[in-house]
Amino acid sequence: MLSRQVCLGKYGELFGAPKISLKIHDNNIKKIEVIRGAPCGATWDAAKKIKGLNLDKARIRFGLEVQFFCTANPANWDPITEKSPVHMAANIHEKAFKKSLKSALKY
């Protein structure tokens, strides 16, 4: 996954490839912190929607919620990847969620 864009200063620190931190309690999302997210705000909006959900539901919902909040044009279909920017945003966020979950479950 792409790291933050150092050359973009504060913007690159806050926006870009998503990075989240999860706190898990009793198989539920106790806390979700967005460290870096999408410039449109979809990461933060989706995070609010999955707080309190159990892990099985949260795994599914996070990417889906990003799609609902994403402001990219879903009609801008890429014939090579066969995905719209909205679908790609969901996939990228799902990977960030899985990475954060793996880290959270270690502790």
Backbone as a chain_set.jsonl record, in Angstrom:
{"seq": "MLSRQVCLGKYGELFGAPKISLKIHDNNIKKIEVIRGAPCGATWDAAKKIKGLNLDKARIRFGLEVQFFCTANPANWDPITEKSPVHMAANIHEKAFKKSLKSALKY", "coords": {"N": [[0.848, -1.17, 0.0], [0.433, 2.258, -0.628], [2.454, 4.728, 0.93], [2.286, 7.655, 3.048], [2.4, 10.85, 1.42], [5.143, 12.51, 1.639], [6.218, 14.78, 0.403], [4.035, 16.414, 0.096], [3.491, 17.735, 2.405], [1.481, 18.794, 5.155], [-0.983, 18.179, 3.979], [-0.394, 15.747, 2.652], [0.067, 14.245, 4.881], [-2.408, 13.999, 6.119], [-4.195, 13.187, 4.101], [-4.669, 10.722, 1.528], [-3.508, 7.433, 0.76], [-5.48, 5.302, 2.686], [-5.207, 5.007, 6.229], [-5.87, 3.432, 9.167], [-6.693, 2.978, 12.642], [-7.624, 0.488, 14.861], [-9.526, -0.394, 17.748], [-10.421, -3.159, 19.519], [-13.023, -4.839, 21.24], [-14.53, -7.491, 22.864], [-15.051, -8.732, 20.372], [-16.041, -6.648, 18.858], [-15.99, -3.443, 17.173], [-14.571, -1.179, 19.053], [-13.32, 1.293, 18.962], [-12.435, 3.413, 16.287], [-9.952, 4.984, 14.594], [-9.151, 7.383, 12.239], [-6.244, 7.83, 10.643], [-5.131, 8.634, 8.293], [-6.854, 9.586, 5.376], [-9.262, 9.527, 2.639], [-9.439, 12.387, 0.496], [-12.036, 13.305, 0.037], [-13.426, 12.78, 2.306], [-14.69, 10.4, 2.781], [-13.529, 8.268, 4.203], [-13.575, 8.992, 6.93], [-16.333, 9.321, 7.304], [-17.275, 6.722, 6.767], [-15.983, 5.344, 8.807], [-17.333, 6.243, 11.088], [-19.719, 4.909, 10.731], [-19.158, 2.208, 11.163], [-18.329, 1.886, 13.731], [-18.802, 0.167, 16.723], [-19.915, -2.055, 15.509], [-19.909, -5.659, 15.08], [-16.985, -7.625, 14.296], [-17.258, -9.253, 11.994], [-19.397, -8.074, 10.551], [-18.389, -5.488, 10.299], [-16.133, -5.833, 8.681], [-17.273, -6.267, 6.197], [-18.908, -4.014, 5.874], [-17.279, -1.651, 5.932], [-15.843, -1.048, 3.464], [-18.068, -0.904, 1.795], [-19.516, 1.229, 2.922], [-17.687, 3.267, 2.4], [-17.981, 3.4, -0.367], [-20.57, 4.46, -0.509], [-20.187, 7.041, 0.483], [-18.182, 8.105, -1.088], [-17.032, 10.551, -3.382], [-16.211, 10.318, -5.953], [-16.723, 9.902, -9.496], [-18.902, 7.433, -10.271], [-19.533, 6.541, -12.777], [-17.311, 6.656, -14.28], [-15.943, 4.376, -15.545], [-13.314, 2.053, -15.677], [-11.999, 0.394, -18.33], [-9.873, -1.396, -18.334], [-9.242, -2.269, -15.673], [-11.772, -2.943, -15.044], [-13.326, -1.644, -13.185], [-14.903, 0.98, -11.318], [-13.897, 4.232, -10.057], [-15.06, 4.396, -7.545], [-15.405, 1.738, -6.781], [-12.725, 0.977, -6.679], [-11.833, 2.612, -4.604], [-13.235, 1.48, -2.47], [-12.031, -1.076, -2.388], [-9.38, -0.411, -1.729], [-9.75, 0.733, 0.793], [-10.795, -1.477, 2.152], [-8.535, -3.109, 2.266], [-6.893, -1.536, 3.898], [-8.409, -1.662, 6.224], [-8.254, -4.415, 6.839], [-5.512, -4.641, 7.32], [-5.215, -2.99, 9.563], [-6.891, -4.344, 11.338], [-5.564, -6.769, 11.641], [-3.31, -5.894, 12.995], [-4.535, -4.858, 15.328], [-5.599, -7.167, 16.493], [-3.388, -8.478, 17.374], [-2.775, -7.44, 19.802]], "CA": [[0.0, 0.0, 0.0], [1.187, 3.505, -0.698], [2.629, 5.449, 2.181], [1.908, 9.059, 2.935], [3.196, 11.634, 0.483], [5.92, 13.462, 2.43], [6.411, 16.015, -0.362], [2.813, 17.217, 0.128], [3.365, 18.373, 3.712], [0.341, 18.458, 6.011], [-1.99, 17.532, 3.13], [0.029, 14.361, 2.48], [-0.012, 13.58, 6.178], [-3.81, 13.748, 6.445], [-4.959, 12.607, 3.002], [-3.953, 9.802, 0.646], [-3.846, 6.034, 1.027], [-6.058, 5.278, 4.023], [-4.568, 4.326, 7.351], [-6.768, 3.503, 10.316], [-6.314, 2.238, 13.843], [-8.81, -0.105, 15.478], [-9.534, -0.96, 19.091], [-11.427, -4.226, 19.515], [-13.437, -5.349, 22.545], [-15.599, -8.491, 22.726], [-15.299, -8.972, 18.945], [-16.702, -5.473, 18.293], [-15.159, -2.265, 16.966], [-14.757, -0.257, 20.169], [-12.867, 2.604, 18.52], [-11.751, 3.455, 14.999], [-9.326, 6.289, 14.383], [-8.622, 7.588, 10.896], [-4.957, 8.509, 10.689], [-5.045, 9.261, 6.968], [-8.016, 9.142, 4.627], [-9.575, 10.081, 1.321], [-9.711, 13.83, 0.537], [-13.472, 13.589, 0.007], [-13.982, 12.565, 3.637], [-15.389, 9.117, 2.867], [-12.91, 7.407, 5.215], [-14.091, 9.405, 8.233], [-17.772, 9.025, 7.337], [-17.438, 5.268, 6.854], [-15.517, 4.935, 10.136], [-18.429, 6.498, 12.027], [-20.789, 3.933, 10.509], [-18.829, 0.844, 11.592], [-18.04, 1.849, 15.167], [-19.781, -0.612, 17.476], [-20.295, -3.291, 14.807], [-19.023, -6.799, 15.301], [-15.929, -7.679, 13.282], [-17.739, -9.846, 10.732], [-20.175, -7.058, 9.838], [-17.518, -4.338, 10.005], [-15.278, -6.194, 7.536], [-18.082, -6.105, 4.985], [-19.507, -2.68, 5.788], [-16.373, -0.52, 5.792], [-15.684, -0.741, 2.041], [-19.379, -0.534, 1.258], [-19.807, 2.587, 3.391], [-16.816, 4.166, 1.632], [-18.624, 3.585, -1.668], [-21.727, 5.344, -0.349], [-19.741, 8.41, 0.76], [-17.174, 8.52, -2.062], [-17.535, 11.553, -4.318], [-15.715, 10.047, -7.305], [-17.775, 9.611, -10.466], [-18.986, 5.987, -10.465], [-19.705, 6.249, -14.203], [-15.981, 6.691, -14.891], [-15.565, 2.968, -15.554], [-12.017, 1.77, -16.3], [-12.152, -0.872, -19.053], [-8.745, -2.306, -18.063], [-9.439, -2.897, -14.356], [-13.193, -3.261, -14.965], [-13.841, -1.067, -11.946], [-15.046, 2.436, -11.252], [-13.112, 4.771, -8.944], [-15.758, 4.088, -6.302], [-15.046, 0.352, -6.436], [-11.306, 0.957, -6.317], [-11.753, 3.219, -3.271], [-13.695, 0.47, -1.511], [-10.997, -2.11, -2.278], [-8.231, 0.16, -1.014], [-10.15, 0.874, 2.195], [-10.909, -2.819, 2.721], [-7.168, -3.551, 2.576], [-6.46, -0.767, 5.068], [-9.143, -2.217, 7.363], [-7.663, -5.725, 7.161], [-4.184, -4.401, 7.895], [-5.428, -2.455, 10.913], [-7.489, -5.403, 12.14], [-4.484, -7.707, 11.944], [-2.509, -5.24, 14.033], [-5.345, -4.746, 16.555], [-5.801, -8.488, 17.082], [-2.126, -8.91, 17.98], [-2.646, -6.895, 21.159]], "C": [[0.896, 1.236, 0.0], [1.308, 4.14, 0.677], [2.223, 6.902, 1.975], [2.872, 9.789, 2.015], [3.913, 12.76, 1.229], [6.043, 14.805, 1.713], [5.181, 16.926, -0.345], [2.552, 17.846, 1.493], [2.176, 17.876, 4.509], [-0.768, 17.755, 5.222], [-1.664, 16.044, 2.96], [-0.008, 13.554, 3.761], [-1.448, 13.164, 6.493], [-4.58, 12.985, 5.375], [-4.079, 11.724, 2.132], [-4.408, 8.387, 0.921], [-4.325, 5.92, 2.473], [-5.216, 4.492, 5.026], [-5.471, 4.534, 8.557], [-6.185, 2.695, 11.47], [-7.598, 1.751, 14.505], [-8.528, -0.533, 16.904], [-10.712, -1.923, 19.126], [-11.74, -4.632, 20.956], [-14.625, -6.28, 22.328], [-16.037, -8.67, 21.277], [-16.071, -7.837, 18.267], [-15.692, -4.348, 18.102], [-15.468, -1.285, 18.095], [-14.399, 1.163, 19.748], [-12.207, 2.451, 17.158], [-11.245, 4.883, 14.803], [-8.784, 6.345, 12.958], [-7.35, 8.415, 11.029], [-4.734, 9.266, 9.384], [-6.209, 8.711, 6.149], [-8.179, 9.84, 3.3], [-9.906, 11.574, 1.443], [-11.202, 14.177, 0.558], [-14.134, 13.393, 1.372], [-14.65, 11.219, 3.827], [-14.826, 8.207, 3.957], [-13.49, 7.714, 6.593], [-15.577, 9.083, 8.365], [-18.027, 7.523, 7.493], [-17.022, 4.757, 8.232], [-16.62, 5.133, 11.18], [-19.5, 5.41, 11.935], [-20.456, 2.539, 11.044], [-18.475, 0.746, 13.072], [-19.166, 1.126, 15.886], [-20.198, -1.912, 16.807], [-19.38, -4.44, 15.197], [-18.08, -6.924, 14.1], [-16.411, -8.236, 11.948], [-18.521, -8.823, 9.909], [-19.292, -5.889, 9.417], [-16.618, -4.613, 8.806], [-16.007, -5.959, 6.222], [-18.493, -4.649, 4.797], [-18.524, -1.555, 5.482], [-16.204, -0.118, 4.323], [-16.986, -0.289, 1.403], [-19.757, 0.894, 1.67], [-18.935, 3.61, 2.664], [-17.44, 4.432, 0.269], [-19.796, 4.556, -1.572], [-21.3, 6.8, -0.21], [-18.758, 8.957, -0.269], [-17.78, 9.493, -3.077], [-16.997, 11.372, -5.735], [-16.891, 9.683, -8.219], [-17.833, 8.102, -10.718], [-19.171, 5.592, -11.93], [-18.362, 6.234, -14.934], [-15.35, 5.293, -14.831], [-14.251, 2.779, -16.296], [-12.113, 0.421, -17.008], [-11.016, -1.863, -18.786], [-8.946, -3.022, -16.729], [-10.871, -3.392, -14.164], [-13.804, -2.803, -13.641], [-14.0, 0.436, -12.118], [-14.156, 2.936, -10.121], [-13.744, 4.471, -7.579], [-15.425, 2.672, -5.841], [-13.593, 0.262, -6.0], [-11.117, 1.559, -4.926], [-12.172, 2.216, -2.197], [-12.628, -0.6, -1.306], [-9.796, -1.626, -1.477], [-8.557, 0.292, 0.479], [-10.304, -0.488, 2.872], [-9.527, -3.357, 3.107], [-6.621, -2.822, 3.797], [-7.133, -1.302, 6.333], [-8.519, -3.537, 7.8], [-6.298, -5.572, 7.818], [-4.317, -3.908, 9.34], [-5.991, -3.523, 11.84], [-6.422, -6.415, 12.562], [-3.617, -7.163, 13.081], [-3.265, -5.195, 15.365], [-5.503, -6.091, 17.248], [-4.528, -9.062, 17.705], [-2.053, -8.509, 19.449], [-3.821, -7.202, 22.011]], "O": [[1.986, 1.229, 0.572], [0.379, 4.092, 1.483], [1.864, 7.315, 0.873], [4.024, 9.385, 1.856], [3.35, 13.837, 1.426], [5.978, 15.855, 2.352], [5.275, 18.09, -0.732], [1.491, 18.431, 1.707], [1.894, 16.678, 4.536], [-1.416, 16.843, 5.737], [-2.538, 15.189, 3.105], [-0.103, 12.327, 3.732], [-1.677, 12.099, 7.066], [-5.501, 12.229, 5.684], [-2.876, 11.958, 2.017], [-5.564, 8.16, 1.277], [-3.648, 6.391, 3.387], [-4.609, 3.469, 4.707], [-5.794, 5.665, 8.92], [-5.308, 1.85, 11.288], [-8.543, 2.52, 14.685], [-7.427, -0.978, 17.226], [-11.844, -1.56, 18.807], [-10.839, -4.753, 21.787], [-15.607, -5.905, 21.687], [-17.23, -8.75, 20.982], [-16.685, -8.043, 17.22], [-14.667, -4.301, 18.782], [-16.513, -0.636, 18.086], [-15.079, 2.12, 20.12], [-11.503, 1.472, 16.907], [-12.009, 5.847, 14.843], [-8.046, 5.458, 12.529], [-7.385, 9.562, 11.476], [-4.22, 10.384, 9.373], [-6.516, 7.52, 6.214], [-7.34, 10.642, 2.89], [-10.579, 11.981, 2.39], [-11.581, 15.241, 1.049], [-15.279, 13.798, 1.569], [-15.13, 10.919, 4.919], [-15.577, 7.45, 4.572], [-13.854, 6.802, 7.336], [-16.027, 8.626, 9.416], [-18.894, 7.111, 8.264], [-17.642, 3.836, 8.764], [-16.813, 4.286, 12.052], [-20.108, 5.039, 12.938], [-21.363, 1.764, 11.349], [-18.336, -0.354, 13.606], [-20.341, 1.433, 15.685], [-20.773, -2.785, 17.459], [-18.232, -4.233, 15.592], [-18.354, -6.39, 13.025], [-16.016, -7.746, 10.89], [-18.323, -8.721, 8.698], [-19.429, -5.364, 8.312], [-16.37, -3.715, 8.001], [-15.411, -5.501, 5.247], [-18.432, -4.119, 3.688], [-18.904, -0.585, 4.827], [-16.405, 1.047, 3.981], [-16.993, 0.612, 0.563], [-20.26, 1.668, 0.855], [-19.401, 4.704, 2.348], [-17.43, 5.568, -0.204], [-19.991, 5.383, -2.463], [-21.97, 7.696, -0.724], [-18.527, 10.166, -0.312], [-18.892, 9.288, -3.565], [-17.29, 12.178, -6.619], [-17.927, 9.211, -7.75], [-16.912, 7.546, -11.315], [-18.984, 4.428, -12.283], [-18.299, 5.835, -16.096], [-14.35, 5.076, -14.146], [-14.083, 3.278, -17.409], [-12.291, -0.602, -16.346], [-11.192, -3.062, -18.998], [-8.834, -4.246, -16.66], [-11.153, -4.161, -13.245], [-14.665, -3.467, -13.062], [-13.334, 1.069, -12.937], [-13.703, 2.136, -9.302], [-13.038, 4.313, -6.583], [-15.191, 2.436, -4.656], [-13.27, -0.454, -5.052], [-10.31, 1.052, -4.147], [-11.54, 2.119, -1.146], [-12.352, -0.989, -0.172], [-9.261, -2.358, -0.644], [-7.716, -0.011, 1.326], [-9.972, -0.631, 4.049], [-9.373, -3.986, 4.153], [-5.956, -3.428, 4.636], [-6.504, -1.385, 7.388], [-8.283, -3.755, 8.989], [-5.972, -6.291, 8.762], [-3.6, -4.371, 10.227], [-5.605, -3.596, 13.007], [-6.395, -6.857, 13.71], [-3.246, -7.889, 14.003], [-2.682, -5.467, 16.415], [-5.537, -6.146, 18.478], [-4.588, -10.021, 18.475], [-1.362, -9.148, 20.243], [-3.857, -6.81, 23.177]]}, "num_chains": 1, "name": "protein.A"}
